[in-house]
Amino acid sequence: MEKNNKEMKNLKKKDIKKGKKSMVRELLETVISAGIIAFIIITFIG
């Protein structure tokens, strides 16, 4: 049981790190796509 608990804790730590990385990546993608959309709108209006 104790070994399983340790493995679970390690898995959770890895998941948190993975989650943070994918969150940052998603945020970057959102910012980039929003920037592209804004750029297109500005170019059309301007």
Biopython code that builds the backbone (N, CA, C, O; Angstrom):
import numpy as np
from Bio.PDB.StructureBuilder import StructureBuilder

atoms = [
    (1, "MET", "N", (0.829, -1.218, 0.000)),
    (1, "MET", "CA", (0.000, 0.000, 0.000)),
    (1, "MET", "C", (0.861, 1.266, 0.000)),
    (1, "MET", "O", (0.585, 2.214, -0.735)),
    (2, "GLU", "N", (1.913, 1.271, 0.836)),
    (2, "GLU", "CA", (2.752, 2.474, 0.932)),
    (2, "GLU", "C", (3.425, 2.774, -0.404)),
    (2, "GLU", "O", (3.513, 3.930, -0.817)),
    (3, "LYS", "N", (3.898, 1.729, -1.072)),
    (3, "LYS", "CA", (4.559, 1.916, -2.366)),
    (3, "LYS", "C", (3.566, 2.554, -3.348)),
    (3, "LYS", "O", (3.917, 3.474, -4.087)),
    (4, "ASN", "N", (2.339, 2.061, -3.345)),
    (4, "ASN", "CA", (1.315, 2.613, -4.233)),
    (4, "ASN", "C", (1.075, 4.085, -3.943)),
    (4, "ASN", "O", (0.938, 4.888, -4.866)),
    (5, "ASN", "N", (1.023, 4.443, -2.665)),
    (5, "ASN", "CA", (0.815, 5.841, -2.287)),
    (5, "ASN", "C", (1.931, 6.721, -2.835)),
    (5, "ASN", "O", (1.675, 7.799, -3.371)),
    (6, "LYS", "N", (3.168, 6.255, -2.699)),
    (6, "LYS", "CA", (4.312, 7.028, -3.203)),
    (6, "LYS", "C", (4.184, 7.210, -4.711)),
    (6, "LYS", "O", (4.379, 8.309, -5.230)),
    (7, "GLU", "N", (3.856, 6.128, -5.408)),
    (7, "GLU", "CA", (3.722, 6.195, -6.865)),
    (7, "GLU", "C", (2.611, 7.161, -7.248)),
    (7, "GLU", "O", (2.742, 7.923, -8.205)),
    (8, "MET", "N", (1.518, 7.124, -6.497)),
    (8, "MET", "CA", (0.392, 8.017, -6.788)),
    (8, "MET", "C", (0.817, 9.470, -6.616)),
    (8, "MET", "O", (0.487, 10.320, -7.443)),
    (9, "LYS", "N", (1.550, 9.755, -5.542)),
    (9, "LYS", "CA", (2.018, 11.125, -5.292)),
    (9, "LYS", "C", (2.931, 11.585, -6.425)),
    (9, "LYS", "O", (2.812, 12.711, -6.907)),
    (10, "ASN", "N", (3.848, 10.702, -6.849)),
    (10, "ASN", "CA", (4.755, 11.036, -7.952)),
    (10, "ASN", "C", (3.968, 11.289, -9.228)),
    (10, "ASN", "O", (4.271, 12.223, -9.971)),
    (11, "LEU", "N", (2.961, 10.463, -9.485)),
    (11, "LEU", "CA", (2.133, 10.638, -10.678)),
    (11, "LEU", "C", (1.427, 11.979, -10.628)),
    (11, "LEU", "O", (1.368, 12.702, -11.622)),
    (12, "LYS", "N", (0.888, 12.304, -9.453)),
    (12, "LYS", "CA", (0.182, 13.584, -9.299)),
    (12, "LYS", "C", (1.120, 14.747, -9.575)),
    (12, "LYS", "O", (0.746, 15.703, -10.256)),
    (13, "LYS", "N", (2.343, 14.671, -9.048)),
    (13, "LYS", "CA", (3.330, 15.742, -9.285)),
    (13, "LYS", "C", (3.598, 15.878, -10.781)),
    (13, "LYS", "O", (3.635, 16.988, -11.312)),
    (14, "LYS", "N", (3.786, 14.743, -11.458)),
    (14, "LYS", "CA", (4.042, 14.765, -12.901)),
    (14, "LYS", "C", (2.850, 15.369, -13.628)),
    (14, "LYS", "O", (3.020, 16.185, -14.534)),
    (15, "ASP", "N", (1.642, 14.971, -13.233)),
    (15, "ASP", "CA", (0.428, 15.487, -13.870)),
    (15, "ASP", "C", (0.332, 16.994, -13.697)),
    (15, "ASP", "O", (-0.039, 17.703, -14.632)),
    (16, "ILE", "N", (0.663, 17.489, -12.511)),
    (16, "ILE", "CA", (0.591, 18.934, -12.245)),
    (16, "ILE", "C", (1.570, 19.655, -13.171)),
    (16, "ILE", "O", (1.228, 20.676, -13.769)),
    (17, "LYS", "N", (2.794, 19.119, -13.287)),
    (17, "LYS", "CA", (3.790, 19.735, -14.176)),
    (17, "LYS", "C", (3.287, 19.711, -15.613)),
    (17, "LYS", "O", (3.373, 20.713, -16.322)),
    (18, "LYS", "N", (2.759, 18.561, -16.043)),
    (18, "LYS", "CA", (2.228, 18.439, -17.402)),
    (18, "LYS", "C", (1.093, 19.418, -17.603)),
    (18, "LYS", "O", (1.017, 20.098, -18.627)),
    (19, "GLY", "N", (0.208, 19.486, -16.617)),
    (19, "GLY", "CA", (-0.943, 20.386, -16.692)),
    (19, "GLY", "C", (-0.508, 21.827, -16.860)),
    (19, "GLY", "O", (-1.061, 22.555, -17.684)),
    (20, "LYS", "N", (0.489, 22.245, -16.077)),
    (20, "LYS", "CA", (0.985, 23.627, -16.167)),
    (20, "LYS", "C", (1.546, 23.888, -17.557)),
    (20, "LYS", "O", (1.275, 24.931, -18.152)),
    (21, "LYS", "N", (2.325, 22.949, -18.077)),
    (21, "LYS", "CA", (2.933, 23.122, -19.401)),
    (21, "LYS", "C", (1.855, 23.248, -20.460)),
    (21, "LYS", "O", (1.917, 24.143, -21.303)),
    (22, "SER", "N", (0.862, 22.358, -20.430)),
    (22, "SER", "CA", (-0.172, 22.404, -21.465)),
    (22, "SER", "C", (-1.032, 23.655, -21.308)),
    (22, "SER", "O", (-1.516, 24.204, -22.298)),
    (23, "MET", "N", (-1.224, 24.109, -20.064)),
    (23, "MET", "CA", (-1.986, 25.341, -19.834)),
    (23, "MET", "C", (-1.254, 26.526, -20.450)),
    (23, "MET", "O", (-1.867, 27.368, -21.107)),
    (24, "VAL", "N", (0.058, 26.588, -20.237)),
    (24, "VAL", "CA", (0.868, 27.681, -20.794)),
    (24, "VAL", "C", (0.799, 27.634, -22.311)),
    (24, "VAL", "O", (0.653, 28.667, -22.965)),
    (25, "ARG", "N", (0.904, 26.427, -22.872)),
    (25, "ARG", "CA", (0.866, 26.275, -24.326)),
    (25, "ARG", "C", (-0.486, 26.732, -24.865)),
    (25, "ARG", "O", (-0.556, 27.449, -25.863)),
    (26, "GLU", "N", (-1.567, 26.307, -24.189)),
    (26, "GLU", "CA", (-2.913, 26.709, -24.619)),
    (26, "GLU", "C", (-3.066, 28.220, -24.541)),
    (26, "GLU", "O", (-3.629, 28.842, -25.442)),
    (27, "LEU", "N", (-2.564, 28.805, -23.461)),
    (27, "LEU", "CA", (-2.645, 30.257, -23.275)),
    (27, "LEU", "C", (-1.904, 30.963, -24.409)),
    (27, "LEU", "O", (-2.414, 31.923, -24.986)),
    (28, "LEU", "N", (-0.702, 30.484, -24.724)),
    (28, "LEU", "CA", (0.087, 31.077, -25.810)),
    (28, "LEU", "C", (-0.663, 30.976, -27.128)),
    (28, "LEU", "O", (-0.723, 31.942, -27.888)),
    (29, "GLU", "N", (-1.241, 29.795, -27.404)),
    (29, "GLU", "CA", (-1.979, 29.610, -28.654)),
    (29, "GLU", "C", (-3.157, 30.562, -28.716)),
    (29, "GLU", "O", (-3.427, 31.152, -29.762)),
    (30, "THR", "N", (-3.864, 30.715, -27.597)),
    (30, "THR", "CA", (-5.015, 31.624, -27.552)),
    (30, "THR", "C", (-4.568, 33.053, -27.810)),
    (30, "THR", "O", (-5.186, 33.772, -28.595)),
    (31, "VAL", "N", (-3.493, 33.462, -27.146)),
    (31, "VAL", "CA", (-2.977, 34.830, -27.311)),
    (31, "VAL", "C", (-2.557, 35.060, -28.761)),
    (31, "VAL", "O", (-2.860, 36.100, -29.345)),
    (32, "ILE", "N", (-1.861, 34.084, -29.334)),
    (32, "ILE", "CA", (-1.379, 34.220, -30.715)),
    (32, "ILE", "C", (-2.562, 34.314, -31.674)),
    (32, "ILE", "O", (-2.584, 35.187, -32.542)),
    (33, "SER", "N", (-3.547, 33.425, -31.529)),
    (33, "SER", "CA", (-4.691, 33.457, -32.442)),
    (33, "SER", "C", (-5.487, 34.744, -32.254)),
    (33, "SER", "O", (-5.971, 35.319, -33.229)),
    (34, "ALA", "N", (-5.627, 35.199, -31.014)),
    (34, "ALA", "CA", (-6.324, 36.465, -30.748)),
    (34, "ALA", "C", (-5.562, 37.613, -31.399)),
    (34, "ALA", "O", (-6.170, 38.514, -31.978)),
    (35, "GLY", "N", (-4.249, 37.586, -31.308)),
    (35, "GLY", "CA", (-3.410, 38.614, -31.927)),
    (35, "GLY", "C", (-3.575, 38.626, -33.434)),
    (35, "GLY", "O", (-3.670, 39.691, -34.045)),
    (36, "ILE", "N", (-3.609, 37.436, -34.040)),
    (36, "ILE", "CA", (-3.779, 37.334, -35.499)),
    (36, "ILE", "C", (-5.142, 37.889, -35.901)),
    (36, "ILE", "O", (-5.246, 38.647, -36.865)),
    (37, "ILE", "N", (-6.196, 37.509, -35.159)),
    (37, "ILE", "CA", (-7.551, 37.997, -35.454)),
    (37, "ILE", "C", (-7.588, 39.513, -35.333)),
    (37, "ILE", "O", (-8.117, 40.195, -36.211)),
    (38, "ALA", "N", (-7.028, 40.042, -34.250)),
    (38, "ALA", "CA", (-6.993, 41.500, -34.041)),
    (38, "ALA", "C", (-6.238, 42.170, -35.186)),
    (38, "ALA", "O", (-6.668, 43.205, -35.694)),
    (39, "PHE", "N", (-5.126, 41.589, -35.587)),
    (39, "PHE", "CA", (-4.316, 42.141, -36.688)),
    (39, "PHE", "C", (-5.135, 42.193, -37.981)),
    (39, "PHE", "O", (-5.118, 43.195, -38.696)),
    (40, "ILE", "N", (-5.858, 41.093, -38.274)),
    (40, "ILE", "CA", (-6.689, 41.033, -39.487)),
    (40, "ILE", "C", (-7.769, 42.105, -39.427)),
    (40, "ILE", "O", (-7.983, 42.826, -40.402)),
    (41, "ILE", "N", (-8.451, 42.214, -38.290)),
    (41, "ILE", "CA", (-9.525, 43.210, -38.133)),
    (41, "ILE", "C", (-8.960, 44.614, -38.329)),
    (41, "ILE", "O", (-9.538, 45.423, -39.055)),
    (42, "ILE", "N", (-7.837, 44.900, -37.687)),
    (42, "ILE", "CA", (-7.212, 46.234, -37.786)),
    (42, "ILE", "C", (-6.822, 46.516, -39.240)),
    (42, "ILE", "O", (-7.005, 47.629, -39.734)),
    (43, "THR", "N", (-6.284, 45.499, -39.918)),
    (43, "THR", "CA", (-5.871, 45.721, -41.316)),
    (43, "THR", "C", (-7.087, 46.022, -42.180)),
    (43, "THR", "O", (-7.030, 46.890, -43.051)),
    (44, "PHE", "N", (-8.196, 45.305, -41.942)),
    (44, "PHE", "CA", (-9.403, 45.542, -42.745)),
    (44, "PHE", "C", (-9.982, 46.923, -42.470)),
    (44, "PHE", "O", (-10.368, 47.637, -43.395)),
    (45, "ILE", "N", (-10.040, 47.298, -41.185)),
    (45, "ILE", "CA", (-10.608, 48.608, -40.819)),
    (45, "ILE", "C", (-9.665, 49.708, -41.299)),
    (45, "ILE", "O", (-10.106, 50.702, -41.877)),
    (46, "GLY", "N", (-8.372, 49.529, -41.057)),
    (46, "GLY", "CA", (-7.374, 50.528, -41.453)),
    (46, "GLY", "C", (-7.183, 50.463, -42.960)),
    (46, "GLY", "O", (-6.385, 51.220, -43.514)),
]
sb = StructureBuilder()
sb.init_structure("model")
sb.init_model(0)
sb.init_chain("A")
sb.init_seg("    ")
for serial, (resi, resn, name, xyz) in enumerate(atoms, 1):
    if name == "N":
        sb.init_residue(resn, " ", resi, " ")
    sb.init_atom(name, np.array(xyz, "f"), 0.0, 1.0, " ", f" {name:<3s}", serial, name[0])
structure = sb.get_structure()
